[in-house]
Amino acid sequence: MEQKPPHNQYDLTFKRIFSFKEVFVNFLKSTIKRPWVDKIDLQSLEFVDRSFVKDEFVEKEADVIYRAKIEDTDIYFYVLLEAQSTTDKTMPRRLFEYMNLIWQRHIEETKDDLLPPIVPIVLYNGRSNWNVPTLIFKGWEIFKDDMFNYFLVDVNNIDDETLKNRLDLLSVILYLDRSRKTAKEFIEKLKEVTEYISCLPTEQVKVFAMWLLRVIRPQMMEEVQGEIDELLKRIEQEGVADVGDFVFNVQRLMQEYYKEAEEKGKEKGYEEGKLEGKLEGELEATIRIARNMILAGAEDSFISKVTGLDIEKIKELRQNMTDKEFEQF
């Protein structure tokens, strides 16, 4: 998409001046008093075409983007010319919007997992004194060590006892959730937390009950799933009258289902075992025939046609046969 020129000739001059790398580097070194400025890899410094940022703001701003490396890390410099006669109190928000656009395009082009640093710079030459905070985020002094990191709470590293003793809805659900694939353990844990769940506020009990039903639903037979769907609707509207009865009925439902599934599994295993045994017997007989044909001097291709075995399998049988077997035949 063809870009329109900046608003006025002054903006155009500004952009042309900053398109010279040496001018930009001198500008950084003379105005940005940070130790990392001297670490910039000047060979990697490149002027980034304005189309790098999507077209939403092309007509709105006179700006320049540079990309460079510091110790193998990509870094962007976003320089915005603010030539208005008065200061703009929305500047922190505006800068953050532009930074987001740069991050989005960088991720699209590089497939990096982490966002690169962006140094936003406002070049102001208005008549009044600048009176807008240079901080983009509120509470920076409190959260500066945490805002650009995320906290990882890995539930796998929290033991059962700790979760159970926290006595809050989230911890109880996490406590149960890690055992949802083991029916017996899940039911036992459910019994342990029933009394605590009974003491929760009505809305939290409702959330717990609906979570529990949604957890067990996929494992139930189709007709039971329909009953669970109806129960979910009723709980959504009316809540849970008696937590003890509700949990007892869920436990009973799970026990009945797993008992039936276990019996079906045993029956299926028995039938599969019979089939497997039959197939193994047939294979042994086929191999026995192939071995006799080898001893009789038949060619591998003929043995394969008769027995259905692969040529490679027949060659393997032939290699493993001993001279004594041939002598005794």
C-alpha positions in Angstrom: 0.0 0.0 0.0 1.5 3.4 -1.0 2.0 5.7 1.9 1.0 9.3 1.9 3.7 11.9 2.8 3.9 13.3 6.4 1.7 16.2 7.4 4.2 19.0 6.5 7.6 19.6 5.1 9.2 19.9 8.5 8.2 16.3 9.3 9.6 15.2 6.0 12.9 16.9 6.7 13.1 15.3 10.1 12.6 11.8 8.7 15.3 12.4 6.0 17.8 13.6 8.6 17.3 10.6 10.7 17.6 8.2 7.8 21.4 8.8 8.0 22.8 6.2 10.4 25.6 8.4 11.6 23.2 11.2 12.5 21.0 8.8 14.4 24.0 7.3 16.3 25.2 10.7 17.3 21.7 11.6 18.4 21.6 8.5 20.7 25.1 9.1 22.2 24.5 12.7 22.9 21.0 12.5 24.3 20.5 9.0 25.8 22.8 8.6 28.7 22.7 4.9 29.2 25.6 2.4 29.3 24.1 0.1 26.7 24.3 2.8 24.0 28.0 2.1 23.6 27.3 -1.6 23.2 25.1 -1.2 20.1 26.5 -3.2 17.2 26.8 -0.4 14.6 27.1 -2.9 11.8 23.7 -4.3 12.6 22.0 -0.9 12.7 19.4 -0.5 10.0 16.7 2.0 9.1 13.3 0.2 9.2 10.8 1.1 6.5 7.7 2.8 7.9 5.6 0.0 6.5 7.1 -2.2 9.1 4.3 -0.8 11.3 0.8 -1.4 10.0 -1.0 1.4 8.2 -3.2 2.5 11.1 -0.9 5.3 12.1 0.9 6.1 8.9 -0.9 9.4 8.3 -0.9 10.4 12.0 2.7 10.5 13.0 6.1 11.6 11.9 8.4 8.9 13.2 11.5 6.8 12.6 12.2 3.2 13.5 15.7 1.7 13.7 16.7 -1.8 14.5 20.0 -3.0 15.9 21.7 -5.7 18.0 23.2 -5.6 21.4 24.9 -8.8 22.3 22.9 -10.8 19.8 19.6 -9.4 21.0 17.4 -7.4 18.6 16.5 -4.0 19.8 14.2 -1.3 18.3 14.4 2.4 18.6 11.1 4.2 18.0 11.6 8.0 17.6 8.5 10.1 17.4 8.6 13.8 16.4 6.1 15.8 18.6 5.9 19.2 16.9 2.6 20.4 18.4 2.7 23.7 20.3 1.2 22.0 23.4 2.0 18.7 25.1 -0.1 15.7 24.7 -1.2 13.9 27.9 -2.0 10.7 25.9 1.6 10.3 24.8 2.3 7.2 27.1 -0.7 5.4 25.7 0.2 6.4 22.1 3.7 5.1 22.5 2.5 1.8 23.9 0.2 1.4 21.0 3.0 1.9 18.5 5.3 -0.4 20.4 2.6 -3.1 20.3 2.5 -2.8 16.5 6.3 -3.2 16.2 6.2 -6.3 18.5 3.4 -7.8 16.4 5.3 -7.4 13.1 8.5 -8.6 14.7 6.9 -11.8 15.9 5.3 -12.3 12.4 8.6 -11.9 10.6 11.0 -13.7 13.0 8.8 -16.3 14.8 10.7 -15.3 18.0 9.1 -16.6 21.3 10.1 -13.5 23.3 9.5 -9.9 22.6 12.5 -7.7 21.7 13.2 -4.5 23.7 11.9 -1.3 22.3 13.3 2.1 23.3 10.7 4.8 22.7 12.0 8.3 22.2 9.9 11.5 21.8 11.6 14.4 20.1 9.7 17.5 21.2 10.1 21.0 19.9 6.9 22.7 21.0 6.7 26.1 22.6 5.5 25.1 26.1 7.4 23.0 28.6 6.9 19.3 28.5 4.8 18.3 31.5 3.7 14.7 30.7 5.2 11.9 32.7 7.8 9.8 30.8 6.6 6.7 32.5 4.3 4.6 30.3 2.9 2.5 33.3 1.5 3.5 36.6 3.0 2.0 39.7 6.4 1.5 38.0 8.4 1.9 41.2 6.4 -0.8 42.9 6.2 -3.3 40.0 9.2 -2.6 37.9 10.8 -5.9 38.7 7.6 -7.8 37.8 5.9 -6.1 34.9 8.0 -7.6 32.1 8.3 -11.0 33.7 5.5 -13.4 34.4 5.0 -15.4 37.6 4.9 -19.2 37.0 2.7 -21.2 39.4 3.4 -24.8 38.5 0.7 -26.9 40.2 2.9 -30.0 39.6 5.3 -28.6 42.2 2.7 -28.1 44.9 2.1 -31.3 47.0 -1.4 -32.6 47.8 -1.2 -31.8 51.4 -0.4 -28.1 50.7 -3.3 -27.8 48.3 -5.8 -29.5 50.7 -4.8 -27.4 53.6 -5.2 -24.1 51.8 -9.0 -24.3 52.1 -10.1 -22.3 49.2 -12.2 -23.3 46.2 -9.3 -23.0 43.6 -7.0 -25.2 45.7 -9.7 -27.8 46.2 -10.4 -28.1 42.5 -6.6 -28.3 41.7 -6.3 -31.0 44.5 -9.1 -33.0 42.8 -8.1 -32.3 39.2 -4.7 -34.0 39.5 -6.5 -37.3 40.3 -9.3 -37.1 37.8 -7.8 -40.0 35.7 -7.8 -42.4 38.7 -11.4 -43.0 39.7 -10.7 -44.6 43.1 -8.3 -41.9 44.2 -10.6 -39.1 42.8 -13.6 -40.5 44.8 -11.5 -40.7 48.0 -10.3 -37.1 47.6 -13.9 -36.0 46.9 -15.0 -37.5 50.3 -12.2 -35.6 52.0 -13.2 -32.2 50.8 -17.0 -32.6 51.0 -17.3 -31.0 54.4 -15.3 -28.0 53.4 -17.3 -27.5 50.2 -20.5 -27.5 52.3 -19.3 -24.4 54.1 -18.5 -22.4 51.0 -20.8 -19.5 49.8 -23.7 -20.5 47.7 -22.2 -19.2 44.4 -18.9 -21.0 45.0 -20.8 -24.3 45.7 -22.6 -23.8 42.4 -19.3 -23.3 40.5 -17.8 -26.4 42.2 -20.8 -28.6 41.4 -20.8 -27.6 37.8 -17.1 -28.1 37.5 -17.5 -31.6 39.0 -20.3 -32.6 36.7 -18.4 -31.4 33.6 -15.3 -33.4 34.7 -17.2 -36.7 34.9 -19.6 -36.1 32.0 -17.2 -37.2 29.1 -16.6 -40.6 30.9 -20.3 -41.5 31.3 -22.6 -43.4 28.9 -24.7 -41.3 26.5 -27.9 -41.7 28.4 -26.2 -40.6 31.6 -24.6 -37.6 29.9 -28.2 -36.4 29.1 -29.1 -36.6 32.7 -26.0 -34.6 33.7 -26.8 -31.9 31.1 -30.3 -31.5 32.7 -28.7 -31.4 36.2 -26.2 -28.7 35.0 -29.1 -26.6 33.9 -31.0 -27.0 37.2 -27.9 -26.2 39.2 -27.2 -23.1 37.1 -30.7 -21.8 37.9 -31.3 -23.1 41.5 -27.9 -24.0 42.9 -27.2 -27.0 45.1 -29.6 -27.7 48.0 -27.6 -30.3 49.9 -23.9 -30.6 49.1 -23.5 -33.9 50.9 -26.3 -35.6 48.9 -25.0 -34.1 45.7 -21.4 -35.4 46.2 -22.7 -38.8 47.4 -24.7 -39.2 44.2 -21.8 -38.2 42.0 -19.6 -40.7 43.8 -22.2 -43.4 43.3 -22.5 -42.6 39.6 -18.8 -42.8 39.2 -18.5 -46.1 41.1 -21.2 -47.7 39.0 -19.7 -46.5 35.8 -16.2 -47.8 36.6 -17.5 -51.1 37.9 -19.3 -51.6 34.6 -16.3 -50.4 32.6 -14.0 -52.8 34.5 -16.3 -55.8 33.8 -16.5 -54.9 30.1 -12.7 -54.5 30.0 -12.2 -57.9 31.5 -14.6 -59.4 28.9 -12.9 -57.6 26.1 -9.5 -58.6 27.3 -10.5 -62.2 27.5 -11.8 -62.1 23.9 -8.7 -60.3 22.7 -6.5 -62.8 24.5 -8.3 -65.7 22.7 -7.8 -64.0 19.3 -4.2 -63.2 20.1 -3.5 -66.8 21.1 -5.1 -68.1 17.9 -3.1 -65.7 15.7 0.1 -66.7 17.5 -0.6 -70.3 17.0 -1.2 -69.8 13.3 2.0 -67.9 12.9 4.0 -70.6 14.6 2.6 -73.2 12.3 3.4 -71.0 9.2 7.0 -70.6 10.4 7.3 -74.3 11.0 6.2 -75.0 7.4 8.6 -72.4 6.1 11.5 -74.0 8.0 10.7 -77.4 6.6 10.6 -76.0 3.0 14.0 -74.4 3.6 15.4 -77.7 4.7 13.9 -79.4 1.6 15.8 -76.9 -0.6 12.9 -74.7 -1.8 13.7 -71.2 -3.0 12.7 -68.2 -0.9 10.3 -66.8 -3.5 8.4 -70.1 -3.7 8.3 -70.4 0.2 6.9 -66.8 0.3 4.1 -67.7 -2.2 3.1 -70.8 -0.2 3.3 -69.4 3.3 2.6 -65.6 2.8 5.7 -64.7 4.7 7.9 -61.8 3.6 11.1 -62.6 1.8 13.1 -60.8 4.5 11.5 -63.0 7.2 12.3 -66.2 5.2 16.0 -65.0 4.8 16.1 -64.4 8.6 14.8 -68.0 9.3 17.4 -69.4 6.8 20.3 -67.5 8.5 19.3 -68.7 12.0 19.1 -72.3 11.0 22.1 -74.5 12.0 24.1 -77.0 9.9 22.9 -79.7 12.3 19.3 -79.1 11.3 20.2 -79.6 7.6 22.1 -82.8 8.4 19.3 -84.3 10.4 16.6 -83.5 7.8 
